[in-house]
């Protein structure tokens, strides 16, 4: 299972250009996924809570979750 919902195309699998592009993109996708997973490992509920409260205190208007998420 991949974290990224994008991938290589296989319209013409015998095409050498397509193979080269897919190989390069495949490595890039793998590196991007590894970086994202390592960064996700550093995110904690405490950090998210602190960030939320900082944003809430900086918010100038009333903040109603029902209104915000209604659209």
BAPA-458637 format. One record per atom (N, C-alpha, C, CB): residue number from 0; chain; x, y, z; atom name. Coordinates in steps of 0.02 Angstrom, whole numbers, plus 32768, in hexadecimal, padded with zeros to 4 digits. Glycine has a CB too. Layout:
<site num="NUM" cadena="A" u="X" v="Y" w="Z" atomo="CA"/>
...
//
This chain:
<site num="0" cadena="A" u="802A" v="7FC5" w="8000" atomo="N"/>
<site num="0" cadena="A" u="8000" v="8000" w="8000" atomo="CA"/>
<site num="0" cadena="A" u="802C" v="803E" w="8000" atomo="C"/>
<site num="0" cadena="A" u="7FD0" v="8000" w="803D" atomo="CB"/>
<site num="1" cadena="A" u="8019" v="806D" w="7FD8" atomo="N"/>
<site num="1" cadena="A" u="8040" v="80AB" w="7FD1" atomo="CA"/>
<site num="1" cadena="A" u="801D" v="80E4" w="7FF5" atomo="C"/>
<site num="1" cadena="A" u="804D" v="80BC" w="7F88" atomo="CB"/>
<site num="2" cadena="A" u="8045" v="810F" w="8012" atomo="N"/>
<site num="2" cadena="A" u="802B" v="814B" w="8033" atomo="CA"/>
<site num="2" cadena="A" u="8013" v="817E" w="8000" atomo="C"/>
<site num="2" cadena="A" u="805F" v="8169" w="8061" atomo="CB"/>
<site num="3" cadena="A" u="8036" v="8182" w="7FC8" atomo="N"/>
<site num="3" cadena="A" u="8026" v="81B2" w="7F93" atomo="CA"/>
<site num="3" cadena="A" u="7FF5" v="8192" w="7F62" atomo="C"/>
<site num="3" cadena="A" u="8066" v="81CA" w="7F6F" atomo="CB"/>
<site num="4" cadena="A" u="7FC2" v="81B7" w="7F50" atomo="N"/>
<site num="4" cadena="A" u="7F8F" v="819D" w="7F23" atomo="CA"/>
<site num="4" cadena="A" u="7F9D" v="81AF" w="7EDA" atomo="C"/>
<site num="4" cadena="A" u="7F4A" v="81B7" w="7F36" atomo="CB"/>
<site num="5" cadena="A" u="7FDC" v="81B7" w="7ECB" atomo="N"/>
<site num="5" cadena="A" u="7FF1" v="81C4" w="7E86" atomo="CA"/>
<site num="5" cadena="A" u="8024" v="818F" w="7E74" atomo="C"/>
<site num="5" cadena="A" u="800E" v="820C" w="7E7C" atomo="CB"/>
<site num="6" cadena="A" u="802B" v="8182" w="7E35" atomo="N"/>
<site num="6" cadena="A" u="805B" v="814F" w="7E22" atomo="CA"/>
<site num="6" cadena="A" u="806E" v="8154" w="7DD9" atomo="C"/>
<site num="6" cadena="A" u="803F" v="810B" w="7E30" atomo="CB"/>
<site num="7" cadena="A" u="8093" v="8122" w="7DC4" atomo="N"/>
<site num="7" cadena="A" u="80AC" v="8120" w="7D80" atomo="CA"/>
<site num="7" cadena="A" u="8074" v="810B" w="7D50" atomo="C"/>
<site num="7" cadena="A" u="80E7" v="80F0" w="7D7A" atomo="CB"/>
<site num="8" cadena="A" u="807C" v="8121" w="7D12" atomo="N"/>
<site num="8" cadena="A" u="804E" v="810D" w="7CDD" atomo="CA"/>
<site num="8" cadena="A" u="806B" v="80D1" w="7CB9" atomo="C"/>
<site num="8" cadena="A" u="8040" v="8148" w="7CAB" atomo="CB"/>
<site num="9" cadena="A" u="8040" v="80A9" w="7C9E" atomo="N"/>
<site num="9" cadena="A" u="8056" v="806E" w="7C78" atomo="CA"/>
<site num="9" cadena="A" u="802F" v="8069" w="7C37" atomo="C"/>
<site num="9" cadena="A" u="804E" v="802D" w="7CA2" atomo="CB"/>
<site num="10" cadena="A" u="802A" v="80A2" w="7C15" atomo="N"/>
<site num="10" cadena="A" u="8005" v="80A3" w="7BD5" atomo="CA"/>
<site num="10" cadena="A" u="8028" v="807A" w="7BA0" atomo="C"/>
<site num="10" cadena="A" u="7FFC" v="80EB" w="7BBD" atomo="CB"/>
<site num="11" cadena="A" u="806A" v="807E" w="7B9F" atomo="N"/>
<site num="11" cadena="A" u="8093" v="8059" w="7B6E" atomo="CA"/>
<site num="11" cadena="A" u="80CD" v="803A" w="7B92" atomo="C"/>
<site num="11" cadena="A" u="80AC" v="8089" w="7B34" atomo="CB"/>
<site num="12" cadena="A" u="80C2" v="8002" w="7BB5" atomo="N"/>
<site num="12" cadena="A" u="80F7" v="7FE5" w="7BDE" atomo="CA"/>
<site num="12" cadena="A" u="8136" v="7FD2" w="7BB8" atomo="C"/>
<site num="12" cadena="A" u="80DC" v="7FA9" w="7C00" atomo="CB"/>
<site num="13" cadena="A" u="8132" v="7FC8" w="7B76" atomo="N"/>
<site num="13" cadena="A" u="816D" v="7FB7" w="7B4F" atomo="CA"/>
<site num="13" cadena="A" u="8197" v="7FF4" w="7B3D" atomo="C"/>
<site num="13" cadena="A" u="8159" v="7F92" w="7B10" atomo="CB"/>
<site num="14" cadena="A" u="817C" v="8031" w="7B48" atomo="N"/>
<site num="14" cadena="A" u="819F" v="806E" w="7B36" atomo="CA"/>
<site num="14" cadena="A" u="81D9" v="807B" w="7B66" atomo="C"/>
<site num="14" cadena="A" u="816E" v="80AB" w="7B36" atomo="CB"/>
<site num="15" cadena="A" u="8215" v="8082" w="7B4B" atomo="N"/>
<site num="15" cadena="A" u="8250" v="808C" w="7B75" atomo="CA"/>
<site num="15" cadena="A" u="824F" v="80D0" w="7B98" atomo="C"/>
<site num="15" cadena="A" u="828F" v="8086" w="7B4A" atomo="CB"/>
<site num="16" cadena="A" u="8233" v="8103" w="7B78" atomo="N"/>
<site num="16" cadena="A" u="822D" v="8144" w="7B98" atomo="CA"/>
<site num="16" cadena="A" u="81FE" v="813F" w="7BD5" atomo="C"/>
<site num="16" cadena="A" u="8212" v="817A" w="7B66" atomo="CB"/>
<site num="17" cadena="A" u="81C5" v="811E" w="7BCB" atomo="N"/>
<site num="17" cadena="A" u="8196" v="8115" w="7C02" atomo="CA"/>
<site num="17" cadena="A" u="81B7" v="80EE" w="7C3B" atomo="C"/>
<site num="17" cadena="A" u="8156" v="80F1" w="7BEA" atomo="CB"/>
<site num="18" cadena="A" u="81DD" v="80BB" w="7C2A" atomo="N"/>
<site num="18" cadena="A" u="81FF" v="8094" w="7C5D" atomo="CA"/>
<site num="18" cadena="A" u="8230" v="80BF" w="7C85" atomo="C"/>
<site num="18" cadena="A" u="8224" v="8059" w="7C3D" atomo="CB"/>
<site num="19" cadena="A" u="8256" v="80E9" w="7C62" atomo="N"/>
<site num="19" cadena="A" u="8287" v="8115" w="7C83" atomo="CA"/>
<site num="19" cadena="A" u="8264" v="8147" w="7CB0" atomo="C"/>
<site num="19" cadena="A" u="82B2" v="8139" w="7C4F" atomo="CB"/>
<site num="20" cadena="A" u="822F" v="8166" w="7C97" atomo="N"/>
<site num="20" cadena="A" u="8209" v="8196" w="7CBF" atomo="CA"/>
<site num="20" cadena="A" u="81EB" v="8174" w="7CFC" atomo="C"/>
<site num="20" cadena="A" u="81D1" v="81B8" w="7C95" atomo="CB"/>
<site num="21" cadena="A" u="81CC" v="813B" w="7CF3" atomo="N"/>
<site num="21" cadena="A" u="81AE" v="8117" w="7D2B" atomo="CA"/>
<site num="21" cadena="A" u="81E2" v="8103" w="7D5F" atomo="C"/>
<site num="21" cadena="A" u="818A" v="80D9" w="7D12" atomo="CB"/>
<site num="22" cadena="A" u="821D" v="80EF" w="7D49" atomo="N"/>
<site num="22" cadena="A" u="8252" v="80DD" w="7D79" atomo="CA"/>
<site num="22" cadena="A" u="8266" v="811A" w="7DA2" atomo="C"/>
<site num="22" cadena="A" u="828E" v="80C0" w="7D54" atomo="CB"/>
<site num="23" cadena="A" u="8270" v="8153" w="7D80" atomo="N"/>
<site num="23" cadena="A" u="8283" v="8190" w="7DA4" atomo="CA"/>
<site num="23" cadena="A" u="824C" v="81A7" w="7DD3" atomo="C"/>
<site num="23" cadena="A" u="8294" v="81C9" w="7D71" atomo="CB"/>
<site num="24" cadena="A" u="820E" v="81A7" w="7DBB" atomo="N"/>
<site num="24" cadena="A" u="81D7" v="81BB" w="7DE6" atomo="CA"/>
<site num="24" cadena="A" u="81CC" v="818A" w="7E1F" atomo="C"/>
<site num="24" cadena="A" u="8197" v="81C2" w="7DBD" atomo="CB"/>
<site num="25" cadena="A" u="81D6" v="814B" w="7E11" atomo="N"/>
<site num="25" cadena="A" u="81CD" v="8118" w="7E46" atomo="CA"/>
<site num="25" cadena="A" u="81FC" v="8125" w="7E80" atomo="C"/>
<site num="25" cadena="A" u="81D9" v="80D3" w="7E2A" atomo="CB"/>
<site num="26" cadena="A" u="823B" v="8133" w="7E72" atomo="N"/>
<site num="26" cadena="A" u="826C" v="8143" w="7EA7" atomo="CA"/>
<site num="26" cadena="A" u="8258" v="8182" w="7ECB" atomo="C"/>
<site num="26" cadena="A" u="82B2" v="814A" w="7E89" atomo="CB"/>
<site num="27" cadena="A" u="8241" v="81B4" w="7EA6" atomo="N"/>
<site num="27" cadena="A" u="822C" v="81F3" w="7EC5" atomo="CA"/>
<site num="27" cadena="A" u="81F0" v="81E9" w="7EF2" atomo="C"/>
<site num="27" cadena="A" u="821B" v="8227" w="7E8F" atomo="CB"/>
<site num="28" cadena="A" u="81BF" v="81C2" w="7EDC" atomo="N"/>
<site num="28" cadena="A" u="8185" v="81B4" w="7F06" atomo="CA"/>
<site num="28" cadena="A" u="8199" v="818E" w="7F45" atomo="C"/>
<site num="28" cadena="A" u="8151" v="818A" w="7EDE" atomo="CB"/>
<site num="29" cadena="A" u="81C7" v="815E" w="7F3F" atomo="N"/>
<site num="29" cadena="A" u="81DE" v="8139" w="7F79" atomo="CA"/>
<site num="29" cadena="A" u="8201" v="8167" w="7FAB" atomo="C"/>
<site num="29" cadena="A" u="820D" v="8100" w="7F64" atomo="CB"/>
<site num="30" cadena="A" u="822B" v="8194" w="7F92" atomo="N"/>
<site num="30" cadena="A" u="824E" v="81C3" w="7FBE" atomo="CA"/>
<site num="30" cadena="A" u="821D" v="81F3" w="7FE0" atomo="C"/>
<site num="30" cadena="A" u="8283" v="81EA" w="7F97" atomo="CB"/>
<site num="31" cadena="A" u="81ED" v="820C" w="7FBA" atomo="N"/>
<site num="31" cadena="A" u="81BB" v="823A" w="7FD6" atomo="CA"/>
<site num="31" cadena="A" u="8192" v="8217" w="800C" atomo="C"/>
<site num="31" cadena="A" u="818D" v="8255" w="7F9E" atomo="CB"/>
<site num="32" cadena="A" u="817E" v="81D9" w="7FFF" atomo="N"/>
<site num="32" cadena="A" u="8157" v="81B4" w="8030" atomo="CA"/>
<site num="32" cadena="A" u="817F" v="81A7" w="806F" atomo="C"/>
<site num="32" cadena="A" u="813F" v="8171" w="8012" atomo="CB"/>
<site num="33" cadena="A" u="81BF" v="8195" w="8068" atomo="N"/>
<site num="33" cadena="A" u="81E9" v="818A" w="80A3" atomo="CA"/>
<site num="33" cadena="A" u="81F1" v="81CA" w="80CC" atomo="C"/>
<site num="33" cadena="A" u="822E" v="816F" w="808D" atomo="CB"/>
<site num="34" cadena="A" u="81FA" v="8202" w="80AA" atomo="N"/>
<site num="34" cadena="A" u="8200" v="8242" w="80CD" atomo="CA"/>
<site num="34" cadena="A" u="81C0" v="8253" w="80F2" atomo="C"/>
<site num="34" cadena="A" u="8212" v="827A" w="809C" atomo="CB"/>
<site num="35" cadena="A" u="8187" v="824A" w="80D1" atomo="N"/>
<site num="35" cadena="A" u="8147" v="8259" w="80F1" atomo="CA"/>
<site num="35" cadena="A" u="813C" v="822D" w="812E" atomo="C"/>
<site num="35" cadena="A" u="810D" v="8250" w="80BF" atomo="CB"/>
<site num="36" cadena="A" u="814A" v="81ED" w="8128" atomo="N"/>
<site num="36" cadena="A" u="8141" v="81C0" w="8161" atomo="CA"/>
<site num="36" cadena="A" u="816E" v="81D2" w="819B" atomo="C"/>
<site num="36" cadena="A" u="814D" v="8178" w="814B" atomo="CB"/>
<site num="37" cadena="A" u="81AC" v="81E5" w="818D" atomo="N"/>
<site num="37" cadena="A" u="81D9" v="81F9" w="81C3" atomo="CA"/>
<site num="37" cadena="A" u="81C2" v="8238" w="81E5" atomo="C"/>
<site num="37" cadena="A" u="8221" v="8202" w="81A9" atomo="CB"/>
<site num="38" cadena="A" u="81A8" v="8267" w="81BF" atomo="N"/>
<site num="38" cadena="A" u="818E" v="82A5" w="81DC" atomo="CA"/>
<site num="38" cadena="A" u="814E" v="8299" w="8203" atomo="C"/>
<site num="38" cadena="A" u="8181" v="82D9" w="81A5" atomo="CB"/>
<site num="39" cadena="A" u="8123" v="826C" w="81EA" atomo="N"/>
<site num="39" cadena="A" u="80E6" v="825B" w="820E" atomo="CA"/>
<site num="39" cadena="A" u="80F7" v="823E" w="8253" atomo="C"/>
<site num="39" cadena="A" u="80BB" v="8229" w="81E6" atomo="CB"/>
<site num="40" cadena="A" u="812E" v="821A" w="8257" atomo="N"/>
<site num="40" cadena="A" u="8144" v="81FD" w="8296" atomo="CA"/>
<site num="40" cadena="A" u="8153" v="8231" w="82CB" atomo="C"/>
<site num="40" cadena="A" u="8180" v="81D2" w="828B" atomo="CB"/>
<site num="41" cadena="A" u="8162" v="826E" w="82B6" atomo="N"/>
<site num="41" cadena="A" u="8172" v="82A3" w="82E5" atomo="CA"/>
<site num="41" cadena="A" u="8134" v="82CA" w="82FC" atomo="C"/>
<site num="41" cadena="A" u="81A4" v="82D3" w="82C6" atomo="CB"/>
<site num="42" cadena="A" u="80FB" v="82BD" w="82DD" atomo="N"/>
<site num="42" cadena="A" u="80BD" v="82E1" w="82EF" atomo="CA"/>
<site num="42" cadena="A" u="809C" v="82BD" w="832A" atomo="C"/>
<site num="42" cadena="A" u="808C" v="82E5" w="82B2" atomo="CB"/>
<site num="43" cadena="A" u="808E" v="82E3" w="835F" atomo="N"/>
<site num="43" cadena="A" u="806D" v="82C6" w="8399" atomo="CA"/>
<site num="43" cadena="A" u="802B" v="82E9" w="83A4" atomo="C"/>
<site num="43" cadena="A" u="809A" v="82CB" w="83D8" atomo="CB"/>
<site num="44" cadena="A" u="7FFF" v="82C9" w="83CA" atomo="N"/>
<site num="44" cadena="A" u="7FC0" v="82E9" w="83DC" atomo="CA"/>
<site num="44" cadena="A" u="7FCD" v="8328" w="8404" atomo="C"/>
<site num="44" cadena="A" u="7F93" v="82B8" w="8404" atomo="CB"/>
<site num="45" cadena="A" u="7FFF" v="8327" w="842F" atomo="N"/>
<site num="45" cadena="A" u="800F" v="8362" w="8457" atomo="CA"/>
<site num="45" cadena="A" u="8023" v="839C" w="8429" atomo="C"/>
<site num="45" cadena="A" u="8048" v="8353" w="8489" atomo="CB"/>
<site num="46" cadena="A" u="804B" v="838F" w="83F6" atomo="N"/>
<site num="46" cadena="A" u="805F" v="83C3" w="83C7" atomo="CA"/>
<site num="46" cadena="A" u="8022" v="83DE" w="83A2" atomo="C"/>
<site num="46" cadena="A" u="8093" v="83A8" w="8395" atomo="CB"/>
<site num="47" cadena="A" u="7FF7" v="83B2" w="838B" atomo="N"/>
<site num="47" cadena="A" u="7FBB" v="83C8" w="8367" atomo="CA"/>
<site num="47" cadena="A" u="7F8E" v="83F2" w="8394" atomo="C"/>
<site num="47" cadena="A" u="7F94" v="838C" w="834B" atomo="CB"/>
<site num="48" cadena="A" u="7F87" v="83DD" w="83D3" atomo="N"/>
<site num="48" cadena="A" u="7F5E" v="8401" w="8403" atomo="CA"/>
<site num="48" cadena="A" u="7F7B" v="8447" w="840F" atomo="C"/>
<site num="48" cadena="A" u="7F5A" v="83DB" w="8445" atomo="CB"/>
<site num="49" cadena="A" u="7FBC" v="844B" w="8419" atomo="N"/>
<site num="49" cadena="A" u="7FDC" v="848D" w="8423" atomo="CA"/>
<site num="49" cadena="A" u="7FD3" v="84BA" w="83E7" atomo="C"/>
<site num="49" cadena="A" u="8027" v="8484" w="8432" atomo="CB"/>
<site num="50" cadena="A" u="7FDC" v="849E" w="83AC" atomo="N"/>
<site num="50" cadena="A" u="7FD4" v="84C4" w="836E" atomo="CA"/>
<site num="50" cadena="A" u="7F8C" v="84DE" w="8367" atomo="C"/>
<site num="50" cadena="A" u="7FE8" v="849A" w="8331" atomo="CB"/>
<site num="51" cadena="A" u="7F5C" v="84B2" w="8375" atomo="N"/>
<site num="51" cadena="A" u="7F16" v="84C6" w="8371" atomo="CA"/>
<site num="51" cadena="A" u="7F08" v="8500" w="83A1" atomo="C"/>
<site num="51" cadena="A" u="7EE8" v="848A" w="8381" atomo="CB"/>
<site num="52" cadena="A" u="7F1F" v="84FB" w="83DE" atomo="N"/>
<site num="52" cadena="A" u="7F11" v="852F" w="840F" atomo="CA"/>
<site num="52" cadena="A" u="7F33" v="8571" w="83FE" atomo="C"/>
<site num="52" cadena="A" u="7F26" v="8518" w="8455" atomo="CB"/>
<site num="53" cadena="A" u="7F6F" v="856E" w="83E1" atomo="N"/>
<site num="53" cadena="A" u="7F90" v="85AB" w="83C9" atomo="CA"/>
<site num="53" cadena="A" u="7F67" v="85CC" w="8392" atomo="C"/>
<site num="53" cadena="A" u="7FD7" v="859B" w="83B0" atomo="CB"/>
<site num="54" cadena="A" u="7F4F" v="85A4" w="8364" atomo="N"/>
<site num="54" cadena="A" u="7F26" v="85BF" w="832D" atomo="CA"/>
<site num="54" cadena="A" u="7EE4" v="85DA" w="8346" atomo="C"/>
<site num="54" cadena="A" u="7F19" v="8588" w="82F8" atomo="CB"/>
<site num="55" cadena="A" u="7EC6" v="85B7" w="8376" atomo="N"/>
<site num="55" cadena="A" u="7E87" v="85CD" w="8392" atomo="CA"/>
<site num="55" cadena="A" u="7E8E" v="8610" w="83B6" atomo="C"/>
<site num="55" cadena="A" u="7E6B" v="8599" w="83C1" atomo="CB"/>
<site num="56" cadena="A" u="7EC4" v="8617" w="83DC" atomo="N"/>
<site num="56" cadena="A" u="7ECE" v="8656" w="8401" atomo="CA"/>
<site num="56" cadena="A" u="7EDF" v="8690" w="83D2" atomo="C"/>
<site num="56" cadena="A" u="7F06" v="864E" w="8434" atomo="CB"/>
<site num="57" cadena="A" u="7EFC" v="8681" w="8397" atomo="N"/>
<site num="57" cadena="A" u="7F0C" v="86B6" w="8367" atomo="CA"/>
<site num="57" cadena="A" u="7ED1" v="86C7" w="833B" atomo="C"/>
<site num="57" cadena="A" u="7F47" v="86A0" w="833B" atomo="CB"/>
<site num="58" cadena="A" u="7E9E" v="869D" w="833B" atomo="N"/>
<site num="58" cadena="A" u="7E63" v="86A7" w="8311" atomo="CA"/>
<site num="58" cadena="A" u="7E39" v="86DF" w="832E" atomo="C"/>
<site num="58" cadena="A" u="7E39" v="8665" w="830C" atomo="CB"/>
<site num="59" cadena="A" u="7E2A" v="8711" w="8305" atomo="N"/>
<site num="59" cadena="A" u="7E08" v="874D" w="831C" atomo="CA"/>
<site num="59" cadena="A" u="7DBC" v="8746" w="8321" atomo="C"/>
<site num="59" cadena="A" u="7E19" v="8786" w="82EF" atomo="CB"/>
<site num="60" cadena="A" u="7DA0" v="8719" w="82FB" atomo="N"/>
<site num="60" cadena="A" u="7D57" v="8711" w="82FA" atomo="CA"/>
<site num="60" cadena="A" u="7D43" v="86D4" w="8324" atomo="C"/>
<site num="60" cadena="A" u="7D3D" v="870B" w="82B1" atomo="CB"/>
<site num="61" cadena="A" u="7D01" v="86CF" w="8331" atomo="N"/>
<site num="61" cadena="A" u="7CEA" v="8693" w="8355" atomo="CA"/>
<site num="61" cadena="A" u="7CF7" v="8656" w="8328" atomo="C"/>
<site num="61" cadena="A" u="7C9E" v="8699" w="8367" atomo="CB"/>
<site num="62" cadena="A" u="7D00" v="861F" w="8348" atomo="N"/>
<site num="62" cadena="A" u="7D13" v="85E2" w="8324" atomo="CA"/>
<site num="62" cadena="A" u="7CE0" v="85AC" w="8334" atomo="C"/>
<site num="62" cadena="A" u="7D5B" v="85CC" w="8336" atomo="CB"/>
<site num="63" cadena="A" u="7CB3" v="859F" w="8305" atomo="N"/>
<site num="63" cadena="A" u="7C7F" v="856D" w="830E" atomo="CA"/>
<site num="63" cadena="A" u="7C8C" v="8532" w="82DF" atomo="C"/>
<site num="63" cadena="A" u="7C38" v="858C" w="8302" atomo="CB"/>
<site num="64" cadena="A" u="7C9E" v="84F9" w="82FC" atomo="N"/>
<site num="64" cadena="A" u="7CAF" v="84BF" w="82D3" atomo="CA"/>
<site num="64" cadena="A" u="7C76" v="84A9" w="82A5" atomo="C"/>
<site num="64" cadena="A" u="7CC4" v="8485" w="82FF" atomo="CB"/>
<site num="65" cadena="A" u="7C39" v="84AD" w="82BD" atomo="N"/>
<site num="65" cadena="A" u="7C00" v="8499" w="8294" atomo="CA"/>
<site num="65" cadena="A" u="7BFB" v="84C4" w="8255" atomo="C"/>
<site num="65" cadena="A" u="7BBF" v="849C" w="82BC" atomo="CB"/>
<site num="66" cadena="A" u="7C07" v="8505" w="825D" atomo="N"/>
<site num="66" cadena="A" u="7C04" v="8533" w="8224" atomo="CA"/>
<site num="66" cadena="A" u="7C3F" v="8527" w="81F5" atomo="C"/>
<site num="66" cadena="A" u="7C03" v="857C" w="823C" atomo="CB"/>
<site num="67" cadena="A" u="7C7A" v="851F" w="8212" atomo="N"/>
<site num="67" cadena="A" u="7CB7" v="8516" w="81EA" atomo="CA"/>
<site num="67" cadena="A" u="7CB2" v="84D7" w="81BF" atomo="C"/>
<site num="67" cadena="A" u="7CF5" v="8511" w="8218" atomo="CB"/>
<site num="68" cadena="A" u="7C98" v="84A1" w="81DB" atomo="N"/>
<site num="68" cadena="A" u="7C96" v="8461" w="81B8" atomo="CA"/>
<site num="68" cadena="A" u="7C55" v="8454" w="8194" atomo="C"/>
<site num="68" cadena="A" u="7CA4" v="8429" w="81E8" atomo="CB"/>
<site num="69" cadena="A" u="7C28" v="8484" w="8191" atomo="N"/>
<site num="69" cadena="A" u="7BE7" v="847B" w="8170" atomo="CA"/>
<site num="69" cadena="A" u="7BEE" v="847C" w="8124" atomo="C"/>
<site num="69" cadena="A" u="7BB7" v="84B1" w="8186" atomo="CB"/>
<site num="70" cadena="A" u="7C23" v="849A" w="810A" atomo="N"/>
<site num="70" cadena="A" u="7C2A" v="84A0" w="80C2" atomo="CA"/>
<site num="70" cadena="A" u="7C57" v="846A" w="80A5" atomo="C"/>
<site num="70" cadena="A" u="7C44" v="84E3" w="80AF" atomo="CB"/>
//
